[in-house]
Amino acid sequence: MIRQAGSTATAGRQVCALILAALIGVWLVLAVRGETAAVGVRVSVPGGTYTNVTAPELKRMLEAKDFFFVNVHVPYDGEIAETDAFIPYDKVQEQLHLLPPKREAKVVLYCMSDRMSTIAAEKLVRLGYSNAWNLQGGMVAWQAQGYPLIQGQRR
């Protein structure tokens, strides 16, 4: 009997070790795929949500860019590299033709401080866009991290 109890305890430890190893394996696979760390903070607004992203998070996102990148600041006062479009924050609805046609497309907005891009993000959500993002702190936060802006004439 004592021997069986010891065998049961050993078997139990082995099962726990196998389960732990499996969980660690799954966690590692997800970490490699980049799915364990959430990016940004969801903001609820009438009609849905958008995501605020920090300058360091956006910098990492730009390394594997999978989004449409929009400068909504008026007047033009510089830009972040890889910007796809310039749409004034107060003209988003009138210039929807410049955005990806699918409303679930990831669209990242920015301006100088994030006041205008927040307004634009809220507008996109009200218009049915389900994957709008906003650079929190705008170009000011971007530069504060030591990241460059393209200055001069709008391209």
URSUL-V651827 format. One record per residue. N is the residue number from 1. RES is the residue in one small letter. PHI is phi as a letter, one per 30 degrees, with the letter a starting at -180 (* if undefined). Layout:
# URSUL-V651827
n:N res:RES phi:PHI
n:N res:RES phi:PHI
This chain:
# URSUL-V651827
n:1 res:m phi:*
n:2 res:i phi:d
n:3 res:r phi:d
n:4 res:q phi:d
n:5 res:a phi:d
n:6 res:g phi:d
n:7 res:s phi:d
n:8 res:t phi:d
n:9 res:a phi:d
n:10 res:t phi:d
n:11 res:a phi:d
n:12 res:g phi:d
n:13 res:r phi:d
n:14 res:q phi:d
n:15 res:v phi:d
n:16 res:c phi:d
n:17 res:a phi:d
n:18 res:l phi:d
n:19 res:i phi:d
n:20 res:l phi:d
n:21 res:a phi:d
n:22 res:a phi:d
n:23 res:l phi:d
n:24 res:i phi:d
n:25 res:g phi:d
n:26 res:v phi:d
n:27 res:w phi:e
n:28 res:l phi:d
n:29 res:v phi:d
n:30 res:l phi:d
n:31 res:a phi:d
n:32 res:v phi:d
n:33 res:r phi:d
n:34 res:g phi:i
n:35 res:e phi:c
n:36 res:t phi:d
n:37 res:a phi:c
n:38 res:a phi:d
n:39 res:v phi:c
n:40 res:g phi:i
n:41 res:v phi:b
n:42 res:r phi:d
n:43 res:v phi:b
n:44 res:s phi:d
n:45 res:v phi:b
n:46 res:p phi:e
n:47 res:g phi:j
n:48 res:g phi:l
n:49 res:t phi:b
n:50 res:y phi:b
n:51 res:t phi:c
n:52 res:n phi:d
n:53 res:v phi:b
n:54 res:t phi:d
n:55 res:a phi:e
n:56 res:p phi:d
n:57 res:e phi:d
n:58 res:l phi:d
n:59 res:k phi:e
n:60 res:r phi:d
n:61 res:m phi:d
n:62 res:l phi:d
n:63 res:e phi:d
n:64 res:a phi:b
n:65 res:k phi:e
n:66 res:d phi:b
n:67 res:f phi:b
n:68 res:f phi:c
n:69 res:f phi:c
n:70 res:v phi:b
n:71 res:n phi:c
n:72 res:v phi:c
n:73 res:h phi:d
n:74 res:v phi:b
n:75 res:p phi:d
n:76 res:y phi:e
n:77 res:d phi:b
n:78 res:g phi:j
n:79 res:e phi:a
n:80 res:i phi:c
n:81 res:a phi:e
n:82 res:e phi:i
n:83 res:t phi:d
n:84 res:d phi:c
n:85 res:a phi:a
n:86 res:f phi:b
n:87 res:i phi:b
n:88 res:p phi:e
n:89 res:y phi:e
n:90 res:d phi:c
n:91 res:k phi:b
n:92 res:v phi:e
n:93 res:q phi:d
n:94 res:e phi:d
n:95 res:q phi:c
n:96 res:l phi:e
n:97 res:h phi:d
n:98 res:l phi:d
n:99 res:l phi:c
n:100 res:p phi:e
n:101 res:p phi:d
n:102 res:k phi:d
n:103 res:r phi:d
n:104 res:e phi:c
n:105 res:a phi:d
n:106 res:k phi:d
n:107 res:v phi:b
n:108 res:v phi:c
n:109 res:l phi:c
n:110 res:y phi:a
n:111 res:c phi:b
n:112 res:m phi:d
n:113 res:s phi:c
n:114 res:d phi:j
n:115 res:r phi:d
n:116 res:m phi:d
n:117 res:s phi:d
n:118 res:t phi:d
n:119 res:i phi:d
n:120 res:a phi:d
n:121 res:a phi:d
n:122 res:e phi:d
n:123 res:k phi:d
n:124 res:l phi:d
n:125 res:v phi:d
n:126 res:r phi:d
n:127 res:l phi:d
n:128 res:g phi:j
n:129 res:y phi:d
n:130 res:s phi:c
n:131 res:n phi:b
n:132 res:a phi:d
n:133 res:w phi:b
n:134 res:n phi:b
n:135 res:l phi:d
n:136 res:q phi:d
n:137 res:g phi:i
n:138 res:g phi:h
n:139 res:m phi:d
n:140 res:v phi:d
n:141 res:a phi:d
n:142 res:w phi:e
n:143 res:q phi:d
n:144 res:a phi:d
n:145 res:q phi:d
n:146 res:g phi:i
n:147 res:y phi:d
n:148 res:p phi:d
n:149 res:l phi:c
n:150 res:i phi:d
n:151 res:q phi:c
n:152 res:g phi:j
n:153 res:q phi:d
n:154 res:r phi:d
n:155 res:r phi:d
